[in-house]
Amino acid sequence: MTSVKEEDYNSTVGSTFSSKSNHIHHRASNGNFSTGTQEVSDDDDTPIDPQTLDWDGPADMDNPHNWSTLKKWSCTMIAAILCLVVTMGSSLYVTGVPEMVLQYHYSQTLALAGLTFYLFGLSTTMGAPLSEVFGRKPVYVISLPLSMLFAMGVALSGGKQRIILPLRFFSGVFASPALSVAGGTIMDVFDIDEVSVSMTFFCLAPFLGPVISPVMASFATEKKGWRWATYIQLIAGGVIMPFLILMPETHKGVILRKRAKKRGLNLKKLSKEDQKIFAKMTLKITLTRPLHMLVVEPIVLVFSIYVAFIFAVLFAFFEAYPVIYRGVYHMSIGISGLPFLGIGIGLWLGSAFYLFIDRKYLFPAPPKGTPPLANSTSLRTTPYRGKRNAETGELVPILPEDLLLACKFGAVALPVALFWQAWTARADVHWMAPIAAGVPFGFGLILIFFSVIMYFSTCYPPIYMASAMAANNMLRYVTSSVFPLFTIQMYQNMKIQWASTLFALICCVLLPVAWIFEKWGPRLRTTSEFGWAAFMKQQAEEKAKLEAEKNENHLTSNTDIDQTTIEENKDIEDDVHDIKTSGGIDISTLQSLTREITRHSMKQEHEMLERAHTNVSGPAPAEIYTNMENDSESSSNIIPTV
């Protein structure tokens, strides 16, 4: 594998930053503000392209990457706890189902449909694109109260399912932005080699939410009635709401735009035509392309099926556990929620184990004597974490298949846990045995999920990674919404032993997935129409085509721009060659490409849509993608939807 000099990368990024920041700064002495290649005074009303805005310099304290560690982690934990709260709403409802069936005399399957509709609502991912335009905080502050209002309607419905089911669906729809936006918040404040630690807590929260809910709500619903399952969700939402209001905005584009307005700058505004184009682009990124990738991308299809199945088994346990612990061990409704603690312990252990692998083997700390970062875009001087050449100390490429290491441990743990539970959940075996089986289940579940996130993030460019994770999210929640509808019948008709054994056997079939992709993954990535190599080649071709069109129409005669384009195309061709020959991409190049390519890809998306609409080629309006991405510091396009 080829090594990449860190100082070369820093020089490249530093020069890019400097060229922007030198043009974009506030001149307090004469009231001038330089932006892009034009200088605008306070008396000049010329609209400014918000895309040209950037930080005043590396020491700009408005840059979230320069915030204190306490402030960064405060934002991270607020976002993570919000995900915990909205996912609690799934299994909280289930604890009230037994009383609802007894009180209103409808079938248990119909009552459980409330869980199905909520999960189906969570499968939507429209919140992420909206947060790129309006910011993270407004999406949080608006969506959570709306979700809570629909949840309140469930408590006031009088138990009528024709009212409960649509309310549960819309409660899930307005809860989903928390899951799709929170990852963007984390990427806004942490550098790419620091993300895995904060992302671990973020991803842990949505899994813990459904697991701890039965522990809390079972006693409440047993003593106070089924409505308390919803009241607990409302109380949790009320507790986190003040923190959301006080939480600072983290999106770079939104911060810079607000600051520019305070400085009296006249910014370009989004026209109605641009709004239509943005809506089309959003639909493509979050719906049509994810469906397409599920069909044509083996990496997305197989790993999405894998994660969807194990996630669905987790939600199947919300019906299976009552069959086991109330039916076999005769526990009360309140006590029967405590066995979920086994899965919760497993989730914590799996998270700790993943952090150990990540920090020790995947992204080790730089050795002593490594020179500090030069020309950094923030105050950071600590060298990047990652594997380095033992002789030169240079960063070496990340092979995406290396990130499947944790998946291998999880793949082994899952069938062990399910076989364990299947053949110990009987009256002549102590109840502690099947509860303990939840530990390896939670352990394997979280390790597989972490690995898939990291694998997707290195297999695909930012704009396509967003669609890959949207596909994963869609299939995961749709599958999970279906399993609860047949789990009880399955465990009653097949009996506990063989029902859990069936799940275990399916996990055995999926067990070799990580090893298969370790061998064949590089070839699949190279031939993928959405992979890095294909994407960068497409970028070079698109640039050459646009430049030719400009020259033909006499739109530009600046030889400096032409020379820059030639050099950029050559750089892209070199990167394509490196990716194909090494099979991996180094962390420095990954961060650099994330910053620069996402903006170009958003331009390209817009230009193609605009041509389809007007049949005219030419430059795209900047505002349409300005707040979608300014660099990797503010793009949930490279962040998983949990």
N, C-alpha and C positions, 0 to 999 in steps of 0.2 A: 504494500500500500504506500502511496506517495505521502510525504509529509508536507505540511504547509507552514511556512514561517509565520509565527504569530505577529511579529513586528510588521510584516508585509500586509497582513490583514488589517492590523490597527492603523497602519498608514493609509490604507485604502478607505476604511470607514472614517478615519479622522479627516482626511481630505474632503470626503463627501460632506461630512458634517460642517467642516470649516467653510466650504464653498457656500453652504446654505446659511450658516450663522453669520458669515461676513456680510451677506446680502440682507439678512433679516435681523435687525436689532433696533432698539429704540434709542434715538438720539435726543437725550433730555435737553441738551444745550440749545438746539435750534428747532426742536419739535418735529424733526424729520424721522421717518421710519422707512428703512430699506427692506424691500421684499422682493425675492426672486432676482430678476435682473433689472428691476425698475425701482426708482426711489420715489417715494410718495411723501409729500409734505402735508401738514395739517390743513392747508388751504386747497389741496388737490382732492377732488371727489372721484377720481378714477377708481372704479371698482378693482379690488385686489383679489386675486385667486387665492383662496384659503390654503391651497395645496403648497404654496410657497412659504407659508409660515413655519418657523422652527424655533427651537429654544434660543435664548440669547447667548448661550455658551455652555460649556461643560459644567459650570458652577451654577447654572440656573436652578434655583430651589423649587420652582414650579414643576420641574421634571420629576415625575413620581419615582424614577430610578435614583434620585438624590434624596428622597425622604429618609427619615430615620428608620431604623429597624423596627422600632415599636409601632410607628405609623404604618409601615408596610404590613406588618403582621396583624395589626388591628383591622385593616381593610380585608386581609385574607380571611381572618376568622369570622368577620361579620358576613362575608359572602358564603363561607362554608356553613355557618349556623343557619343562614337563610335556606340553603339547600337542605339542611337537616329538617327544618320546619316544614317545608313544602312536601318533602317525601314522607314525613310522618303522617300526612293526610291520607296516604294509601292504606296502610295497615291499621290505623286508628279506627277507621270505619268498620273493619272486619270484626273488631271486638264487640261491637254492638249488634252484629247480625243475629246471634242466637235469640236475644230478647225480641228483636224485630219480628222474627219468624213466629215466635210464640204469641206475640201481642197482636200482630196483624194478619196472621194465618196465610201468608203466601210462601211459595217454595223457597228453599234455601238458595237454590241456583239464581232465582230472581233477585233475592236480597244481595247475593254476592256480586251481581252485575254492577252494583255501585262501585266496587273496586275496579272492575273492568273499564267502566267509563272514565274513571279518574286517570287510570294508567294510559288509556287511549288519548286523553287530553294532554298528558305529559309528553307524548310522542312528538308534539309540534315543536318546531325550532325557529319560529319567526322572530323571537326576541333578540337573537344575536345580531342580525342585520340592522334592526332598529337601534340597538345600542351603539352601533358604529356611526350612526347619524346623529342621534340625540344624546348619546352618552350612557354610561352604565347606570348612574344614580337615578335618573328619571324613570328608566325601565323598572328598576327595583321598587321605587317608591310608588309607582302607579299600579304595577301588576299585582303586588302582594295584597293591598287592600281589596282590589277587585276579586281576587281569589278567595279572600276571607269572607267577603259579602255573599258569594255563592255558597260557601261552606255554612254560613249562618242560615241561609235558606234551607239547607238540609235539616238543620235542627228544628226549624219552624214548619217543616213540611207536613207534619202530622203522620209521618210514616208512609205517605203515598209514593209509590215507586215511579209513577208517571211524572212526579215532580222531582223526586230525588235524583233519578238518572241523568236528566239534562243538567241539573244543578251540579252534580258531581263532575260531569264532563267539562263544563265551563270553568269550574274551580280548578281542574287540572290544566286546562288551556292557559289560564292566567297565572298558574303556578310554574309553568314550564320555562318562562324567561329566566327565572333564577338559575335553573340548571344549565341553560345555554349561554348565559352571560357571565356567570361567576368566573369561568375559566379565563375570560378576557380581562377581568379585573386583576387576576393574578399575573398574567403576562404583562399588564401595564406597569407593574411595580417591580418585577423581578427580572434579572437577566436570564438568558436561556439556560445557562448551566446551574442556575439556582432554582429553577422552576420545579424540579422534581420533588424537593422537600415540601414546598408549599402546596404543590398539586396533590401530594399524598393526603394531606389533611382535607383538602377540598373534595377529593374523590371518596374519601372515607365517610364523610358526612352523609351523602345521599344513600349509602348502604346502611349506615347505622340508624338512619331515620326509621325505615320500616321495621328494623330489628328491635329497637328499644320501645317502639310504640305499644306493642302488646304488653310489655312489662308495666308500663305506666297506666294504660287504659283499662286493662282487664279488671282490676280491682274497682276502678271508678264506675265502669258500666255494670258491674255485678251489684254494687251497692246503690248507685244513683240512677241507673237507666242508660239506654243506648245513646241518648242525646249528649251525654258527657264525653263520648268519643269525639264529637265535633267541638264541644266546648274546650277541650284540651288543645285542639289545633288552633282555635281562636285565641286562647290565652298565649300560646307560644308565638303566634303571629304578632300579638300586641306587645310582647316583650322585645322582640327583635326590631319592631318598627322604629322606635326612637333612635336606635343605632344606625339604621339606614338613613334616616333624615340627617343625622350628624356626620355621616360618612362623606369624605371628600370625593369629588369626581376624579377618576383616574385616567380617562381616555385622553390621549395626547391631543388629537385633533380638536376635541371639544374644549379642552383647557386653553389651547392656543387661540381658538376662535373667540372665546369669551374675553380673553386678555386683549386681543386685538380690538374688540369693540370698546373695551374700557379705555384703550389708548386713542380712540376716536377714528379708527380706520374704517373705510367703506369697503365691505367685503361683498363679493359676488354672491348672489342668492340663487337658490334652486328654482328653476322655472317649472311650470306644469309639465312641459314635455320631458324635462329631466326626471321629474317625479315618476312619470309613467315608465321611463326607461329603468329607473332604479327598482320599481316594483317588478318589472320583468326579470331583472338580474337577480333580485332576491328570490323570486320563485324558482329560477333556474338553480341557484346555489343550494337552496334548502329542500327542493322537491324533485324537479325533473332530473337533474344530474345525479343526485343520490340514487334514484331508482335505476338510472342507466348504469351507474357504477356497480350496483348489486348484480347486474346481469353480465357485464363484460369484464369486471375486475375480480379475478379469483381471490386475491388477497382480501378485498373488502367483503366478498360473499362468504368465504369460509370463516373468517374470524368474526364476522357479524353473526353468523349462525351459531358459532361456538358461544359467544358472549350472550346472545339472546337466549340460548337454551339454559345455561347455568343461572342466568338472571330470572328466567321463568320458573326454574325449580325453586329458587328462593321464595317467590311469591306463591308457589304451590304449597310451600310449607305452612303458610298462614291458614290453610284449610287442613293440611295433613297433620299438623301438630295437635289440634284439638281432637282429631280422630285417635291419635296415639295416646295423649296424656289425659284426656277426659274419658276416652273410651276404654283404654287398656288399664291405665293406672288410676282412674276414677278421681282425678284432681278436680277441684272447683274451677269456675271460670277465671277467678283471679289468679290462682296458683298456676293454672295451665299456661299463662303468659310468660312465666319465669324461664322455661326451657330455652327461650330465644337468647338468653344470656350466653349460652354456649357458642352460638354463631357470632355474637358480638365480640366475645373474647377472641375468637378466631380471626375476625376482621382486624382487630388491634395487633395481634401477633403477625398477621400477614403484612400489615403496613410497616411494622418495625423491621421485618425481614427484608421487605423490598427496599427500604431506606438503606439498610446495610449493604445490599447488593449494589444499589445505585451509587452510593458514596465510595464503596470499597473497590468495585470492579468496573462499573460502567463509566463513572465520572470521578476518578480519584483526584485528590488534591494535587496541585502542582508541586513538584519536589522543591526542596529548599534551594535557594539560589536562582530560581526562575525570575527573570527580570519583570518588573511591574508593567502594566499596560501603558502604552504610549498613545497619545492622541485619542484618548477615550472620549466617547460622546457624553459621559457623565463624570461624576467625581470618582468613580471606581478606578482603582489602580491595581487591585488584586488580579493576578493572572487567571485566565479561564481554567476551570476544572476540565479534565478529560485525559484520555490515554495519550502518552507522549513517547516519542522515539527515545530509547534508553541512551543512545549515543549523542544525539543532537539536542534533545530536550524539546523538540518541536511537536506540536499537536499532530496526531495521526487521524486518518478518517474514521468516522463512526460507521461501522457496518450495521445496518438496521437489524439484521438477524441476530446480532449480539444481544439486542434488547429483549429477545425472547427467552433469555435465561430464566427469569422469574416465572414465565409461563410454564416452563417444564416442571418446576416444583409444584405449581398449582395444578397442573394436569394430572399429576400422580396423586395429589392429596384428595381431589374430588371423588373419584370412584372409591377410594379407601373409606372416605367418610360415609358415602351412601350405602356401601355394603355393610359397614359397621352399624349404621342406623337400622337397616333392613332386618338384620338377624339378631339384634339385641332388643328391639322394641316388642317385647312380649312379657306376659305377666310373671313368668318365672325368672326374669332377669331384672335386677334393680333399675329403677328409673334413671339413675345417674349415668348408666351406660349409654343409652341413646342420646341423652343430653350432651354427653362428652363428644359424641360423634359430630355435633355441630361445630366443634373447634376446628378440625381439619377442613370442614366444608367452608366456613368463613375464611379460613387461611387460603385455600385454593381459589376461591371466588375472587378475592381482591387482587391476588397476584396475577391472575389471568387478565383481569380488567386493566390493571396498570400496564402490563406488557403490551396489550393491544393498542392502548393510547400512544405509548411511546413508539411502537412500530409504525403506526399510521403516520405519526408526526414526522418521521424520517423517510418514509417511503414516498410521500407525496408533497408537492409544493403547497404553500399555504392555502391558496384559493381552492385547490382540489382536496386538501386535507379537511377543510370545512365540510365539503360535500361527503367525504368518506365517513366522517364522524356523524354527520346527519343521517346517513344511511344506517350506520350502526345503531344510533339512538332510535330511529324509527322502527327498525326490526326488533330491537330489544324490548321496547315498551308495548308494541303491538302483540308480540308473542307472549309477553308477561300478562297482558290483559286477557288473553284467551285461557291460559292454564287454570286459573281459579274456577272456571266454569265446569271443568270436568274432574278436578282433583278428588273431590269427596267421593264421587261415584267410582273413580278409579281405585281408591284405597279401600272402599267397601267391597267392590266386586272382585278385585284381584288379591285382596288382603294386603296388609301392611308390608309383609316380607317381599312379596313379588312386585308390588307397585314401586317401592324404593329400589328394588333390584333392577327393574326396568330402567329407571333413571341412571343407575350406576353403570349398566351395560352400555347405554348411549354415551356416557362419559368415557368409557373404555374405547369406544369407536373413535371418539374425538381426541383421545389422548395423544396420538402421534402427530397431531397437527403442527406443533411447534418444531418438531424434528424434520417434518416434510418441508416446511417453509425455510428451515435453516439450509436445506440442500438446494431447493428449487427457487427460493425467494429471489436471489440475485437475477436469475434469468427472467423471472416474471416481471421484476421491476424494470429491467432493461427494455423489455418488449411492451410494457404498459403504455397505453395511449395517454395516461394521466400522470406518469412518473416524472421524475426530475429530468431525465435525459430527454424525453419527448417534449417536455414543457419548455426547456431551455432552447432546444432546437426550434421549436415553434416560435419562441420569442425572437430569435435571430431572423427567421424567415419573415415574421410580421414586420419587424423593424425595416428590413430591406425593402419589403413591398411598399410600406408607407412612405419610405424615403423616395422610392422610385415614382410613386404617385405625386408626391410633392414636387419633384423635379419636373415631371411632365407638365404639371399645371403651373409651373413657375411660382410655386408657393414659397420657395426658399432658394436663396443663392449663397447662403453662408457656408463657405468651405470649412470653417472651424466646426460647425455642427456636423457636416458630412464626415469629417475626419473622426469626430467623437463617436459617431454611430459606427464607423468601421472598427474603431478600437473596441467599442462595447461588444460588437458582434464577435470579434476575435476572442475577447475574454470569455464570452458565453460558449464559443466552440471549444475553448480550452477546458472550461469547466465540464462540458459534456464529455470530453475525452477522459478527463480524470475520473468522473463518476463511472463511466463504462469500464475503465481499466481497473480501478481499485474496488469497485463494488460498494463503496461507502462514500460518505461526505463528512469532512471534518467539521468540528463544532464551530470554528471561527467562520468558515465559509457558509455554514448553515445559517448562522446569525446574520451574516452579511447579505446572503441571498434573500433571507426572510424580509430584511428591511427594504431592499431595492426591488426585488422581483414582484412582491405582492402589489406594489403600486402599479407596475407595468401590466400585470395580469388584470387588475381591475380596469385599467384603461382599455386593454384589449377586449375585455368582456363588453364594456360600454360601446366601443367602436363597432363591434360586430352587431350588437343590438341596434345601434343607431343606423347602420347601413341597411339592416333588414327593414327598418321602419321608413327610411327616407330614400334608400337606393342611391345615396350620395356618400362618397368616401371623404374622409378628412378628419381633422383633430376633434377629439371628444370634449364636451364641456367638462371643466375640471371639477365643479362642485359635486358632480354625481358620485365621484369616488374619493373626494377629499377626506370626508370623515369616515369612509369605509376603511381607510388605511393610510397612515403617514409613514410608519415603519413598524418594525416588530414590537416596539414598545406599546403599541395601541391596537393590536389586531387580534380579535377573537377568532379570526379566520384560521389561525393556526392552533386553536385551542379546542380540546374535546368538549362535547356536550355530554354531560353526565346524566 
